Amino acid sequence: MSWCWFYLPLHLLMAACLCHSIKAPTSSLQQSFKSNLFNFYHSLILADGKETTIHLLKDIPKRYYFVLEEGRALAPFSITVTPCDVPIEWSILVHKASASLLGQVAQGEHDTQDISNTQKATSFVSTIFNYKGNSVETYMGMSSHSALYMLEFLSTERDTHITVYLTTDTTSGHLYPELPLDPRLDVVGIGHTTVTLTWKHSPSVLQHRENIQYCLLVNEKHNYKSLCAAETAIRSSGMKLPATLALSLSPYLLEPQQVMILSNSELSIINRVSSGEVRQICMGTKNTYTVPNLSPSTQYYFDVFVVNLLTNASAAYTGTFARTLEEPEPKVMELKDGKVVQVVLDGKKQKFHTLQYQARHKKVQFTFQLCHGQVRVHITKNGKTVASENILGLRYLSLKGKLLDTYLVQLRSTEESNSSVKVQVSSQFNKPLFPLLPESLKIKSFSKLRTCNSITIAWLGTQEQSKYCVYKKQIEEDQVWTELRSTDRCSGPESRHKSEKVLCKYFYDVNLQRAVTTETIKGLDAGTLYLFDVYLIGPSGIPVRYHSKVVKTRKKC
């Protein structure tokens, strides 16, 4: 009589399946029912004690069934549903057949048509739970083993997926770590680039410290109510992430959009996404953490998850948000006419250094001497931009205006390392502090004049009588980049060791075509690399350093 499966309403499956073994004892009937139900609906049976991932198509409901193990008249069970993207609707329905119908079917007193005609009178269908939203919800109840339970899920926004966990074993611990009675995050400190958070310990951490850890999620968009919701959001931005967001410290290969930082037993993963970045930080069992390297005046959302490292299951604290403090207004330094100031810029924080000057004449000249790194200068006059460029070497900018014009100079480093620059503004063009410069600050060496113990170099001079000092330094092959990179181009001969000095001489020529000087440096070692520097020192005493030149003497002569 197995044909009866195809003619009964779904909520009478339990009673109909009894026709497979009429007059059998009740326990055998129930066992037969569960066996047939499994064979017929094996893909829709919800597993007990295992987290199940369910994919939902928009506007298409999906149903799962479960029957509790026989035994006691009442048995406890719990169901936890975790939406991983958009809000969903889900319900729990219970189907119970009346005792009279079961008895009649067992005695063979009703055929299939009778059962169909009396289904409304002989069965009871009720909804015991209904929810709509995107929060993680858990239903706990008691059930009779003679009842058939149905879970129905629906997504009305778009295709999505959820996780469902059913358990009838409420005595041997939990798949999900426990949250404290107060699961809120508290913001206890806010800075320009940091936020300090604290939260109450999870009971699971206190009981199973070696298998539990806290993981923090930081982003600029919104809070997440579950770890799988955060994972889905990051994936939707175009990333391919491992299923656990790498929060369990597993050795996953990172995508190009990910950066992993491991320090002080903390794992940080930064995901570059379209809406900014999402940071994941796992800090073991500490329940206080200061989030570093945030941007000033920016709102961030913080979520803490307590993660079971053995099962990778997690529970979410109630997220919070905080706005970092605004950067303090930069101090405006007043530039004095004719005075040279040296400005050191922090490359990592990209801070502006602001200098102000009020003109006493209709024409002013700004002079910038790059000392180290790379610097960009932006000049405004009465609020309007008049110059904006990167500084290379020594740069003069002559600007016209009117009396009492206000100039604002903003300087910033364009590198992550510190940069520095000397600045002078002057209305007295006839008394410049910086020396007159040649057309080029390059040093030339002559290969044909190079010997085992001497090197000949040349450089351009000017029409102004100036002092030139030559210095040399023996270096190794692997030191060339470091020496050239770390050179302070604003420092003068006073920064050099006396043993490195070769000579100083005065030189000029009214005819710029002949304003060239050469020097042969002798007493060098064969096959050795040397770094040569020339300093131009004008009447004011401010030095200008030519571009360093690296030359190697011949090995054999």
N, C-alpha and C positions, 0 to 999 in steps of 0.2 A: 504493500500500500504506500510505497514511497511517492507515488504520483500526487498524493494529497498536498505536498509542499507547494505546488504551483497554483493551487486554487484558493489559498487562504489569505486573508488580510494579514499584513505584517505583524500587527499586534497580537495575532492569535497563533503565531508560529509555535509558541511554547506548547499550547494545547494540541495543535494539529500534529506535532511531531510524535505525540503519544500513540498515534495510530500505527506507528511502526512496531510497537510492542504492546498490544492490548492485553489486559489482565496481568501485566507484570507488576511486581511490587513497586511502590512509589519511588524508592531510591533508584531502581533500575530505569524507571521512566525518565527521571531527571537526568541520569547519566546518558541515556539514549538521546534525550533532547539536546544536551550540550554537545554530544558527538556529532549529531546531524547538523546542528547550527554551525559548528566549526567547519564542517565539510562544505556547507552551502554558502556561508558568508565568511570564509576564511580570511579574505582580504580586508574585511571590515571589523574583525574582532580586535578590541583594544587590549593590548598586552598588560598584564598585571606586574607591577614592580619595575617597569621599564619606561623611559622617556621616549615618546613617539613623536616624530616630526610629521606634520600633516600639511600638504600643499592645497591651497584653496584657490579655485577660479572665481572670478567676479560673478556675483549673483547666482552661483550654483551651490546649493547647500550640500554638505557632505556629512554622512552619518557613520558613527561607530557604535558598536554594541559590546556589552559585557554582561556576563552572568557570574555572580559570586559563588565561591566554592560552597558546597553543602556542608552542613555542620550544625552550628547553633541556629536557633530560630532567628536571631538578629546578629548581624556581623557588621563591624565598623569598616568604613572605606573613606578614602579621600581622593579628590581629583584636582589637579593643578593645571591651569591652562595659561600659557604665556604667548601673547601676541608678539610677533617679531617685526611688525611694520605698522600697518594701519589698524584702526579700531575694528573689532569683529563682534558679531553676535553669536552667543552660544547658549544652549539650553540642555538640561538633563530631564528626560522623560522616563517614567517608569511604567511598565506594562505588567499588570497582574491579572491572572485568570481566576475566576471564582472557583471555590471548592466544589460546588455542585457540578460545574461543567467538567472539571477534572475527573470527578467520580463517575459521571455519565459516560465520558469517553473511555475511561478505564474499564467500565462494565460492558462496553460495546452497545450502549443504548442510543447513540446518536451517530448518524452518518455525516458525511462532509456537508451536505446541503443543510442539515439541521444546525450544524455548528455555524455555518455562514449566516443563517437566519437569526440565530440567537446570540450573535457576537456582541451586540450592544448590551444585552442583558447579562451576559455571562463574563464580561471582561471589564477591567477598570484601567483607564489610561489617564495619567496626570503629569503635569509639569512641576517638578519639585525645585527647579532652579533656572533662572534666566539672567543673562548679563549682556550688556553692550558697552564696549569701551576698549582701551588698549592697555589696561593695567593687568598685572599678574593677579589672578584670582584663584582661590582655593575653596572648594566645597567639601565639607565633611559631613557624613551621614551614616545612618544605620540601615541595613537592608536584610530582607529575607532571601534565602537562596532560591525561592520559587519565583522571583521577579526577574524580568528582562529589562535591562536599562539601555537607553539609547542616548547618545550624545550627538547633538546637531550643531554644525558650525556653518557660519555664513559670513562672507566678506562682500560688502556692497560698494566699496571704493575701488579696489583693483585686486589683481592676483596677488596673493601673499602666502606666507607660511606661518605656522604656529607650532608650538610643542605642547604635548599633553602627557601628564604623568598620573597614572592610576595606581593606587596601592591599597591592598587589604591588610597589609602587615603594619600595624601602627605601633608595634612594640619594639622593633629592632632598629631604631634610628630613622634618619630621614635622608632621602636623596639630596635634598636641597639644604644648604647650611641654614641655621636658624638666625633670625634677626632679633635684636634686643627689643624690649618693650617699647622703647623710644628709638625708632630707626632714623631719626633726622640727622643731617650733617649740620654742624655749627661752624660758622665763619668767625674765627677768633682774632684774625689779623689781616689787614689789607695794606699793601704798599703800592709803590708805583709799578713794580714789576713782579710782585709776589702776592699770594693769598695763602693764609694758613687756615687749615681745616682740622676739625677734630670730630670724633664720633664715638658712640658707646660700643664696647666690645660685643661681638657676637658670642652667644653661649657656645657655638661650635668651635670658635677659636680657643676658648678657655678649656674645652674638653679634648680637642684633637689638634693641638697647636702645630704639629709637624705636617698635617695634611691640609691645612686651611691657610689661606692668605687673603689680604685685602688688595684690591686693584682699583685704581682711580682713573676715571675717564674725564678729560677736559676738552671742551670745544666751545665755539662761539655761537652756536645755533640754538640748541635747546637741550633740556634734560631728556634722558632715556630711562624708561621704566624697567628695562631688562637688558641683559648683555646681548641677547640675540637681536634686540631692536637696534642697538648701537652697531652691531656687526652688519645688519641689513642696510642701515643708512650709509655706512662707509662703502659697502660694496656697490650701492646704487650710484655712487659718485664716480664709478669707473675703476675701482680697485679690485684686485683678486686677493682676498684674505683667507687665511686658514680658518677653519670653522670655530676656533676658540679665541680668535683675535690675538693669538700668541700670548694670552695672559697666563697660561700655565707654565711658562718658562720652557716650553718645548722648543727644540732646535729647528724651527721653521725657516725656510728660505724667504727673505724679505723681497717684496716687490721694489721696483725702482723708486716708487713714490713713498717708500718707507725708510725711516732712519731708526736704527736701534742703538740705544745707549745703555750700557750696563756699568753701574758704579755704586760702590757702598752697598752691595747686595740688593740694589734696586734695578729693575728692568724698566726702561722707558722706550716706547715705540711711538714715533711721530709719523702720522699718516698725512700726506699732502693730499687734500681733497679740494673740490671746487669751491666749497664754502669756507676755506681757510685751512685749518689743520686740526686733527683730532689726536690728542696725546693719550697714551695708555701707560700708566705707571703702576707697577706692582711693588709693594713695599713690605712684603712679609706680614707680620702680625702687629706692626705699629698702627696705632689708631689716632695719630696726629701727624700731619704732613704739611710742609710748606711748599707750594707749587712755585718753581722758579721760572725765570726767563719769559714772563708774560709781557704784553705790550701795555704801555700806560693808557689810561682813559679808555679801557676796553671792557665790555661785559663778557664774562665767561660763565659757563655752566659746568657744574661739578657733579659727578655721580660716583658713588663708591659701591663696589660689588664685593661680597664675600664669596670666595671661590673654593670649591672642594677640588683639590689637585688630583684626587684619585678618580673622580667621576666627571670632572669638569663642569658639574652643575653649579649654579650660582644663585644668589639672592641679592636683590637690589635695595640699598638704603634709599630713603627719600632724598632726591637730589636737591641741590640748592644752586644759587648763582650769586655773583658778586662783581662789582665794577672796580677795576684798579684805579688808583688815584691818578689825577692828571700830572703831567710833568710840570715841575715848577717853572715859572717864567724865567727865561734865561737872563742872566745879569748882563746889563748893557754897560760896557766899558767905554769911557770917553777917550777918543783919540786926540792927542795933543799935536799941534802943528809941528812937523819936523821930527817928532820922537819915534823911535823904532821900538815896537813891541813884538815879542815872540809868543805865539799862541800854540798850545799843545791840544790836539783834538783826539777825543776818544772814539776809535773806529767802531768798537763793538756796539755801543749805544747810539752811534750816529748823532751825537749832540751838535747843535749849532753853537757857535761862539759869535756873539753879536758885538760889534764895535760901532760907535756913533761919532760923527764929526759934523760940526756946524761951520760952514764956509765963511771965511772973512774976506775972500776975494772971488772974482768971477770965474777963476780957473783953478782947479786943484789937480794934483797928481798923486795917484795911489801906486805904491811900489810893493810888490809881493816877492819874497824870496823863499822858495820851497826848500825846507830843510830836510824833511824825511817823509816818506810815504807819498800819498796822492791827496790833493786838496782841491775842492771846488769852491769858487768865490762867487757870491751873488751880491751886487750892489744896487741899492735903490736910492733915488733922490726924491725927497718929498713924497715917498710912498710908491713911486713908479720905478720899474726896473730900468737901469741904464747899462748894466754889464752883468754877464753870467758866463763863466768859463772855468775850465780846469787850469791849474797853475803848473807850468813846467819851467823849472829853473828860476830865472829872474824875469819878472814881468812888470812893465810900466803901463799904467792906464791914466791918460790925461782926459779930464772931464770938464766941460764948460757949463756954466750956470750963472747964478746971480748971487749977490750978497745974502748971507744968512740961509742959504740952502742947507737942508739937513740930509746928510748921507748916512745910510745904514749899511754896514758891511756884515754879511753872514758867511761864516766859514764852516765847512764840514769835511770830514775825512771820507774819501770814497773807498777806503779799504777797511778790512776788519781789524787790522792792527792800528796802533796809534800813528798819527801824522802830526807834523809841526810846520809852521810857516812864520816868517818874519814879515811884519806889516809896517809901512810908513805912509803917512799922508802929509803932503806939504803943498803950500801955496807959493813957496819960494823956489822957483825953478833954477835960480842961479846958484843955490847952495844945496845941491843934492848930497845926501849922506852916502848913498850907494855909489860906487865908482862907475865911471863910464865903461861900458862893456864892448868887447870886440864883436864882430859879426858871428863868430862861433866860439864856443868854449870847449871844443874838442882838442885833444892832444894827439899829434901825429908822430908815429915812429917810422924809421927808415930801415927797411929790411936789408938793403944792400950795405948799410953802414953798421949792421949788427954783427958783433964779434963774440968770442967766448967770454970776454970780461968787460965789454962796454956796449952801451946802447945810446943811440942819438935820437932825441925827440925834438919837436918843434911845436910852437903855439902862436896864435895871433895876439898882437898887442893893440893899443889904441893911440890916439893923438894926444893923450894926457899922460904926463909923467907919473908912472905908478911903480909900485914895488911888486916883484914876482918872486915867490919862494917855491923851490922844488923839493919834494920829499919822495923817498922810496921806501918800500917795505917788501921783504922777502916773504912769499906765501907759497902754499901747496896747491896742487891742482884742485883738490876738493874744497878749497877755501874761497875760490874766486867768486862764486855766487853769493856766499854769505858776506864777503867783504863789500861787494858792490851794492848789495841790498841794504846793509846796515849802515851805510855811509851817511853821516850827518853833513849835508852840504852847506850848512850855515856855520859850522865850526871852523875856526881858523888854525894857524900854525901852532897856537898855544896848546891845542889838544893833542899834538903829536909828540912822540918821544924824541929827545935830542939826537939820539943815534940815527934817526930816520932822515934828518935834515941833510940835503945835498948842498944847496946854496941859495942865496937871495941876491937879486940884482934889480936895478932900475932900468926901465926901457920905455921908449915911445918913438913915434915917427909921425911927422905932420902928414906925410903921404901914406894913406892907409894901405896902398898897394905894397909898400915896403915895410909895413908894421908887422914883421914876422921875426921871431928870434928862435935860435936853435941852441941846444945844449947837449954835449956828450958826457954821459955819466960813466966813469971808469971804476975799476976796482971791484967788478962784479964777479960772481962765481959762474963757471961754465954750466950750461944746461939747467939753469935755475930760473924760476918764475918770479917776476918782480911787479909790484903795483906802484905806479908813478902818479903823483898828484902835483898840480900847480895851483898856487894861491895868488890871486890878484888882490892887492891891498891898496885902496885909493887914499886920497888926502884925509878922509874922515876916519880912516882906520878900520872900516867895515870890510871884512874879507869876502871875496867871491871865489868859490872853488871850481876849477875846471872839471870836466868829466874825467874820472879816473881812467888810466890806461894800463892794461896788463900786457907785459912783453916778456918773452923768454930768451935768454942768451943762447948762443949756439953751443952744441955739445962738443963739436970738434972744429978746430980752426987750422 
